Every structure is written in C-alpha cells, then in structure tokens.
Amino acid sequence: MRVLRYIQLFATLLILGCDYDRFDTIEPRDEVEWVPNAELSDVRHSFAVATTIRENMIITGRVVTSDEGGNFYRTLVIEDATGTLELMIGMDYLYRTYPVGSLLAVRLQGLAIDEYNGVLRVGLQPDKWDYRTTSYMSHQAVVDRYVYRTNSIVAPEPERLSAGELTKRLCGRLVTVEGLHADDQATTWAEGRYTSYRKFRDEQGDSIYVQTSPYARFAAQELPSDEVSITGVLYYGDVSGSSKAFIIKMCDEKDVVR
C-alpha cells in the first residue's frame, strides 16, 4: 500500500508540473505596506545614477515587456503615465510570474539605481569587487522583498510615432514606430553569438535600429521586405561601435506588423 501511495503521489506531481502555460500565483500580502507614495518621474528627478536609494519610496507601474520570446533576458520594464523603470530580476520565465500588463508595486529603499541606454534601472547593490553599478535580484525570496504583483492586469497601449518623432524623453517607453523599411545588408534579425542591430528607415530618411538577441526565437527569421510598424521598448545608445542612435527592442515576432 505504501508503494502504491508513492506512485499516486508521483503521478500527481507530474500532472501539476506539466501545467507550463499558467501564470504563477502570488500569495496576497498586507496591502498597507505597498501603498505607493511616488510616481516613476519622481525616481528620475530624485536620484543621481549609480547610487543607493535610502528613502522609503514605493512606486507602481505596468509591465510592458516579456521574456517569452527570448529577446529580453532576466529583466523587465514597467511604466506609468510619468516615466519608466527597468527591474533587474535575474530569473527566467518572468512572463509567467509577471505577465505583460501586470501592475507591480516596487519598494525602492535599499536598491541600487543606475542608467543604461537612457533607461533607469534598479537592482541589488553590487559587491565591492563587481564592476557593475547594480546587480540582479536572483532569488524569488529576494525579489519579493521589493516587488509585489497586484491582481490588476491591463494590456499596455504603445505610443504610435514616426522615427523622426522619437526623443530621449521616451526612453523606456513602449512605442510603435510606423512606416519603416529595412535598410540593412543583413537578411535576418540576428546572426552569430552576439546581439545584432538592424537598421530601419522611413520615407523621410529618419532611422532606428532594432536590437535582437541571438537567442530570440525569431532571430533566424528573414527581415521584412515591405513597409512595417515595429513595437518595442525604446533605448538610446551605441550601435555596433557607431555613434549613438535610437534603438527599439521587441518582445517577439508579433511586434512586427506589415
């Protein structure tokens, strides 16, 4: 009988373990502890980069990225009406726990803050020997000290723009850039072992680069030959050693609309 019980228990665990598509549930916690007292724009205006946040500041924002397509890796971006913030959550399958549109509350006190390609990001304080100014929150128990996912999920609406309308103020925002044509010698979104940047241009001559990881599931797909709109998070930084340019980072292939 004992052997039979073990077999039944093992079979039950197998069934539960195969439920890959569901979102991970988060146990409710004391909501009083997570009442927001600031907006994301306050983070930009209150702190210099490469510092540690000492104030008891709690902000909220909706998730606008997903790592399901393999282009975002161990990080997610949130935004509110006033600004954006990238969270360095060093775990895989974040789209299950923090699906796109989720409203997150983030306790910033004790986190390190810096800026990368025009986007503020927060993570743990790095070790003294670490060259980075922020490090990943690599365990769920650590993440739970700083991040709380509410039950609210609302699909984000990207701001629709042309390449010529992009500004640094929009970095970190979910945007849709319209009227683009591929203007690159490459034929696929990415190749080799390193991140690739593909140039797109509109009829006015304004350009933007699309950043794609070699591990993205659409990396080997061919670049579109006709006019497209591309949705993703906007950055501003170096592109393959050239001068700085606007960069858009898609979640997956569905972010390209012909």
Secondary structure as GFF3:
##gff-version 3
##sequence-region A 1 258
A	DSSP	alpha_helix	2	17	.	.	.	ID=ss1
A	DSSP	three_ten_helix	31	34	.	.	.	ID=ss2
A	DSSP	alpha_helix	40	46	.	.	.	ID=ss3
A	DSSP	beta_strand	51	52	.	.	.	ID=ss4
A	DSSP	beta_strand	58	63	.	.	.	ID=ss5
A	DSSP	beta_strand	76	79	.	.	.	ID=ss6
A	DSSP	beta_strand	84	87	.	.	.	ID=ss7
A	DSSP	alpha_helix	94	97	.	.	.	ID=ss8
A	DSSP	beta_strand	102	107	.	.	.	ID=ss9
A	DSSP	beta_strand	112	116	.	.	.	ID=ss10
A	DSSP	beta_strand	119	123	.	.	.	ID=ss11
A	DSSP	alpha_helix	140	146	.	.	.	ID=ss12
A	DSSP	beta_strand	147	153	.	.	.	ID=ss13
A	DSSP	beta_strand	159	161	.	.	.	ID=ss14
A	DSSP	three_ten_helix	163	165	.	.	.	ID=ss15
A	DSSP	three_ten_helix	168	170	.	.	.	ID=ss16
A	DSSP	beta_strand	174	182	.	.	.	ID=ss17
A	DSSP	beta_strand	196	201	.	.	.	ID=ss18
A	DSSP	beta_strand	207	212	.	.	.	ID=ss19
A	DSSP	beta_strand	228	238	.	.	.	ID=ss20
A	DSSP	beta_strand	244	249	.	.	.	ID=ss21
A	DSSP	three_ten_helix	253	255	.	.	.	ID=ss22
A	DSSP	beta_strand	256	257	.	.	.	ID=ss23
###
